[in-house]
């Protein structure tokens, strides 16, 4: 099974960035060399993690970074997207961990030496526990602390970084962490999540001018995850349910960034759920972005129900699903991109995460993850279709490079194109990695012939 780039596809252009992605807590380990994060604390809560595991070692990336960077280089990718661990940089006493900065600068130097563009995410969910102790994302001061952290990082990294993302998926930080409680810090109240969102978006807005000043040559933006919603039936109530689900879970995050306003849903919220919006906040939040990162994995059907007015349904039994139980629906990515294109004046769009969890097994030194290859091929086609219909898309990142700590599911789910045997930490290229490597080599060869 191969990955191919059709002639005329956006993926065939040498200007279109193709890369792989990871995040700090999921792969780094070396927990003794940083401050504790909210995920360290969450992992100690009984029953919080499916396999009772933690991120203390994870993929041991801090100690094995040279091997992992060699893997990245071997794949012929244009770019590598990774996140910086806030607790590895900023200490509880306010000082800067220079060893933490040095770890990332050596990664960046490797990438630059190999002409691989560095896409750096400043926050991928691992808030320092000492900030959570002061209220976390429910405390407005956390946004200011993020801006200070962003300045430290941007100054230290200098011109090594091609692209910055302030936040990855604030939906997960706010909704899963502060409303449902299934992610760190494990708080569960509707009174919390939209307050947390506001401070997350404020953190983004406060960091943007700092990144512009300290890293003027880098592009800067934010990464959001989206789930397109579809009605369970053609009934008016189910169609209204779609609009409500979209307003709560998609529009609430993207609209303030691009228009300076929350959805009209704000007026309908109970007072205890409304964020405290200070004069000037929305102007800060809607700072111009060089790009919008879009993470996509699946779609969902909804029907009228619950006191919110919508109920999200499990996938039908007859549809193909991933190991996460998510429906495989590439058309949803095209639909999502076109909807964003219709609703907003978009900056350039990056597909910053797209991938599939499979029940991968290592047999005779091989992992035949054919379903993942099919998933990637179909979703690349979905991206290309959206581009043909007018969406300005500049890149696509596979999630993820390595099998890793999958948050509340621990090590029970494998998203990587590289298999990690956790007891030995041995890395093995899956067939999907080999297919991606071959596709990119072919693309490069074709580009050379056209020059």
C-alpha positions in Angstrom: 0.0 0.0 0.0 1.4 3.3 -1.1 0.7 7.0 -0.6 0.5 8.9 -3.9 0.3 12.5 -4.9 -2.0 13.0 -8.0 -0.7 15.3 -10.7 -2.0 18.8 -10.1 -2.7 18.2 -6.4 -1.7 20.9 -3.9 0.4 18.2 -2.3 2.6 18.1 -5.4 3.7 21.7 -5.0 7.2 22.1 -3.5 5.8 25.2 -1.8 3.2 23.1 0.1 4.6 22.0 3.5 4.3 18.4 4.6 5.4 17.4 8.0 5.0 15.2 11.1 4.1 16.4 14.6 4.5 15.5 18.3 3.9 17.2 21.7 6.1 17.6 24.7 4.3 15.7 27.5 3.4 12.9 25.2 7.0 12.0 24.3 9.6 13.7 26.3 9.9 12.0 29.7 12.8 13.4 31.8 10.3 14.6 34.3 13.0 15.1 37.0 14.5 17.9 34.9 11.4 20.1 34.9 8.7 21.4 37.1 5.6 19.3 37.6 2.7 19.9 35.2 -1.0 19.5 35.7 -0.7 16.2 33.8 1.7 14.8 36.3 -0.8 15.5 39.0 -3.7 14.2 37.0 -1.9 10.9 36.3 -1.7 10.3 40.1 -5.5 10.5 40.5 -6.9 7.0 40.8 -8.8 6.0 37.6 -7.8 9.1 35.7 -5.6 7.3 33.2 -7.0 4.2 31.5 -3.9 2.0 32.1 -2.7 3.9 35.3 0.3 5.1 33.4 2.0 8.5 33.4 4.4 10.7 31.4 7.4 10.4 33.6 9.3 8.5 30.9 6.9 8.4 27.9 9.1 7.9 24.8 12.2 9.1 26.6 12.6 11.7 23.8 14.8 14.0 25.9 17.4 11.3 26.1 16.8 9.9 22.6 16.3 13.1 20.7 19.2 12.5 18.3 17.6 9.1 17.2 14.2 10.7 16.9 15.5 13.7 14.9 17.4 11.3 12.6 14.0 9.5 12.1 12.4 12.9 11.1 15.2 13.6 8.7 14.9 10.1 7.1 11.2 10.7 6.2 12.0 13.5 3.7 9.5 15.8 5.4 9.6 19.5 4.9 8.8 20.3 8.6 8.6 19.0 12.1 6.0 20.4 14.5 6.6 20.0 18.2 5.7 21.7 21.5 7.8 23.2 24.2 7.1 22.2 27.7 6.3 25.3 29.8 7.4 23.5 33.0 10.7 22.7 31.4 11.4 26.4 30.8 9.9 28.4 33.7 10.5 27.6 37.3 8.2 28.1 40.2 10.4 30.9 41.6 10.1 32.8 38.3 13.6 32.0 37.1 14.4 30.4 33.7 15.7 26.9 33.3 18.5 27.4 30.9 19.1 23.6 30.5 15.5 23.4 29.3 16.0 26.0 26.7 19.3 24.3 25.6 17.4 21.1 25.0 15.1 22.7 22.5 17.8 24.9 20.8 19.7 21.7 20.0 16.6 20.3 18.3 16.2 23.5 16.4 19.8 23.6 15.3 19.5 20.0 14.0 16.4 20.9 12.0 17.9 24.0 10.6 21.1 22.1 9.6 18.9 19.6 7.7 16.7 22.2 6.1 13.6 21.0 8.0 11.3 23.9 9.0 10.6 24.1 12.8 7.0 24.6 13.8 7.0 25.3 17.5 3.9 25.2 19.7 4.2 27.0 23.0 1.3 25.3 24.8 0.1 21.8 24.3 -1.8 21.3 27.6 1.0 20.9 30.1 0.4 23.8 32.4 2.9 24.1 35.3 1.2 22.8 38.4 2.3 25.8 40.4 0.1 27.9 38.1 -2.8 25.6 38.5 -2.3 25.9 42.3 -3.1 29.6 41.7 -6.2 29.0 39.7 -4.9 27.8 36.4 -6.8 28.9 33.4 -9.6 30.2 35.7 -7.1 32.9 36.8 -6.6 35.8 34.5 -3.0 36.1 35.7 -2.2 32.8 33.9 -2.6 34.6 30.6 0.0 37.1 31.6 2.4 34.4 32.8 2.0 32.8 29.4 3.0 36.0 27.7 6.1 36.2 29.8 7.0 32.5 29.0 6.4 33.2 25.3 8.9 36.1 25.4 11.6 34.0 27.1 11.2 31.3 24.5 11.1 33.6 21.5 14.1 35.5 22.6 16.1 32.3 23.2 15.2 30.6 20.0 15.9 33.6 17.9 15.6 33.0 14.1 15.7 29.2 14.4 11.9 28.9 14.3 9.9 29.0 11.1 6.5 29.1 12.6 5.0 29.6 16.1 1.7 28.4 17.4 0.6 30.0 20.7 -1.9 27.3 21.8 -2.8 23.8 20.6 -6.5 23.0 20.9 -7.8 25.3 23.6 -11.1 23.3 23.4 -9.4 20.4 25.0 -7.7 22.5 27.7 -11.0 24.2 28.6 -13.8 21.8 27.8 -12.1 18.5 28.6 -10.1 20.0 31.5 -12.6 22.3 33.1 -16.1 21.1 32.1 -16.1 17.4 31.7 -13.0 16.8 33.8 -11.6 13.9 31.7 -8.4 15.8 31.1 -6.1 17.6 33.5 -6.7 19.4 35.8 -9.8 17.3 36.1 -12.3 20.0 37.1 -15.9 19.4 36.0 -18.3 22.3 35.9 -20.1 24.2 33.2 -19.4 27.3 35.2 -15.6 26.8 34.5 -15.0 26.0 30.8 -16.0 29.2 29.0 -14.1 31.3 31.6 -11.1 29.1 31.0 -11.5 29.6 27.2 -11.5 33.3 27.6 -8.2 33.3 29.5 -6.6 30.9 27.0 -7.6 33.1 24.1 -6.4 36.1 26.0 -3.0 34.4 26.5 -2.8 33.9 22.8 -3.6 37.5 22.1 -1.1 38.8 24.7 1.6 36.6 23.2 1.1 37.6 19.6 2.8 41.1 19.7 5.6 39.6 21.7 6.2 36.9 19.0 6.0 39.6 16.3 8.7 41.6 18.2 11.0 38.8 19.2 10.6 36.6 16.1 9.7 39.0 13.3 10.8 36.5 10.6 8.6 33.7 11.9 4.9 33.3 11.2 2.7 33.2 14.2 -0.8 31.9 14.8 -2.9 29.4 16.8 -4.1 25.8 16.4 -7.8 24.8 16.9 -9.4 21.5 16.7 -12.8 21.2 14.9 -15.5 18.6 14.7 -18.0 19.2 11.9 -21.5 18.4 13.0 -24.3 16.8 10.9 -28.0 16.3 11.8 -29.2 12.8 12.8 -32.3 13.5 10.7 -33.9 16.2 8.6 -36.1 17.3 11.4 -35.9 21.1 12.2 -35.0 20.2 15.8 -32.0 18.2 14.8 -30.8 20.9 12.4 -31.1 23.4 15.3 -29.1 21.0 17.4 -26.3 21.1 14.8 -26.1 24.9 15.1 -25.9 24.7 18.9 -23.2 22.0 18.9 -21.2 24.1 16.4 -21.6 27.3 18.4 -20.4 25.6 21.6 -17.6 23.5 20.3 -16.3 25.2 17.2 -17.5 28.7 16.8 -16.8 29.7 20.4 -13.1 29.3 19.8 -12.6 30.5 16.2 -15.1 33.5 16.0 -13.5 35.7 18.7 -10.1 35.1 17.1 -11.2 36.2 13.6 -13.9 38.7 14.4 -13.3 39.9 18.0 -16.7 38.6 19.1 -18.0 35.5 20.8 -21.0 33.8 19.1 -24.5 35.1 19.9 -24.7 32.1 22.2 -23.0 34.3 24.8 -26.2 36.1 25.5 -28.1 32.9 26.1 -25.7 31.4 28.7 -26.5 31.4 32.4 -24.7 34.1 34.2 -22.5 31.7 36.1 -21.1 30.3 32.8 -20.3 33.6 31.2 -16.6 34.7 31.0 -15.5 37.9 32.6 -14.7 40.1 29.6 -12.7 43.2 30.5 -12.7 46.2 28.2 -10.0 45.7 25.5 -9.9 41.9 25.8 -11.6 41.2 22.5 -9.3 43.5 20.7 -6.3 41.6 22.2 -7.8 38.2 21.4 -8.4 39.1 17.8 -4.8 40.0 17.0 -4.1 39.3 13.3 -2.8 35.7 12.7 -0.4 34.7 10.0 -2.2 31.4 9.7 -5.0 29.3 11.3 -4.0 25.8 12.3 -6.8 23.2 11.9 -6.7 19.8 13.6 -9.2 17.3 12.2 -9.9 13.6 13.0 -13.6 12.9 12.7 -17.2 14.2 12.4 -20.2 13.7 14.6 -23.9 13.5 14.2 -26.2 15.2 16.6 -29.8 15.2 17.6 -32.0 17.4 19.7 -31.7 16.6 23.4 -30.0 17.3 26.7 -30.5 20.7 28.4 -28.0 22.3 26.0 -30.4 21.5 23.1 -28.1 18.9 21.4 -26.9 15.4 22.0 -23.8 14.1 20.2 -24.3 10.5 19.0 -21.9 7.6 18.8 -21.0 6.5 15.3 -23.4 4.1 13.7 -22.4 0.4 13.9 -22.0 0.0 10.1 -19.4 2.8 9.6 -15.6 2.4 9.7 -14.1 3.7 12.9 -10.6 4.1 14.2 -9.2 2.5 17.4 -10.5 5.6 19.2 -14.0 4.7 18.1 -14.1 7.8 15.8 -15.8 7.6 12.4 -13.5 7.7 9.4 -15.1 10.5 7.3 -12.7 12.4 5.1 -15.5 14.4 3.5 -15.9 16.0 6.9 -12.5 17.7 6.5 -13.5 19.2 3.1 -16.9 20.3 4.5 -15.2 21.9 7.6 -12.7 23.8 5.5 -15.4 25.1 3.2 -17.6 26.1 6.1 -14.8 28.1 7.7 -14.1 29.7 4.3 -17.7 30.7 3.9 -18.0 32.0 7.5 -14.9 34.0 7.8 -12.1 35.9 6.0 -9.5 33.4 6.8 -5.7 33.7 7.0 -3.8 30.9 5.3 -4.8 27.6 6.7 -2.5 24.8 8.0 -3.7 21.3 8.6 -1.7 21.0 11.8 -2.9 17.5 12.8 -4.6 14.7 11.0 -4.1 11.0 11.7 -5.5 7.7 12.9 -5.2 5.5 16.0 -4.9 1.8 14.9 -4.5 -1.4 16.8 -1.0 -1.8 15.6 1.1 -4.9 16.2 4.7 -5.5 15.6 5.2 -8.8 13.8 8.6 -10.0 12.5 9.9 -6.4 12.8 7.0 -4.9 10.7 3.8 -3.0 11.3 1.4 -3.3 8.4 -0.9 -0.3 9.2 -2.7 -0.3 5.9 -5.8 1.3 7.3 -3.7 4.3 8.4 -2.2 4.7 4.9 -5.8 4.6 3.5 -6.9 7.2 6.1 -4.0 9.5 5.2 -4.6 9.1 1.5 -8.3 9.9 1.7 -7.8 12.9 4.0 -5.1 14.3 1.8 -7.6 14.1 -1.0 -10.1 15.9 1.1 -7.6 18.7 1.8 -6.8 19.0 -1.9 -10.5 19.2 -2.8 -11.0 22.1 -0.4 -8.0 23.8 -2.0 -9.5 23.4 -5.4 -12.7 25.0 -4.1 -10.9 28.1 -3.0 -9.5 27.5 0.5 -5.9 28.8 0.9 -4.1 25.9 2.5 -0.3 25.9 3.0 0.6 22.7 4.7 -0.4 19.3 6.2 1.0 17.5 9.2 0.6 13.9 10.1 -0.2 13.1 13.7 1.9 11.7 14.9 5.6 10.9 14.5 5.7 8.4 17.4 3.3 6.3 19.3 3.1 8.1 22.6 1.2 8.9 25.8 -2.4 9.4 24.6 -3.5 11.5 27.6 -6.4 9.9 29.6 -6.0 6.8 27.5 -2.4 6.3 28.5 -0.4 4.0 26.2 -3.5 2.0 25.0 -3.8 3.9 21.7 -1.2 4.2 18.9 -1.3 7.2 16.6 2.3 7.1 15.5 3.7 6.3 12.1 6.7 5.0 14.1 6.0 2.1 16.4 7.4 2.5 19.9 8.1 -0.6 22.0 7.7 1.1 25.4 9.7 -1.4 27.6 12.8 -1.2 25.2 12.1 2.2 23.7 12.9 0.7 20.3 11.5 2.6 17.3 10.3 0.8 14.2 9.0 2.5 11.0 5.5 1.4 10.3 4.4 0.9 6.7 2.7 4.3 6.9 6.1 6.0 7.6 7.7 4.2 4.7 4.8 5.2 2.5 5.1 8.8 3.5 8.9 8.7 3.0 8.5 7.2 -0.5 5.8 9.7 -1.5 7.9 12.7 -0.4 11.0 11.3 -2.2 8.9 11.0 -5.4 7.6 14.5 -5.0 11.1 15.8 -4.5 12.3 14.0 -7.6 9.5 15.3 -9.7 10.1 18.8 -8.5 13.8 18.5 -9.6 12.8 17.3 -13.0 10.5 20.4 -13.4 13.3 22.9 -12.5 
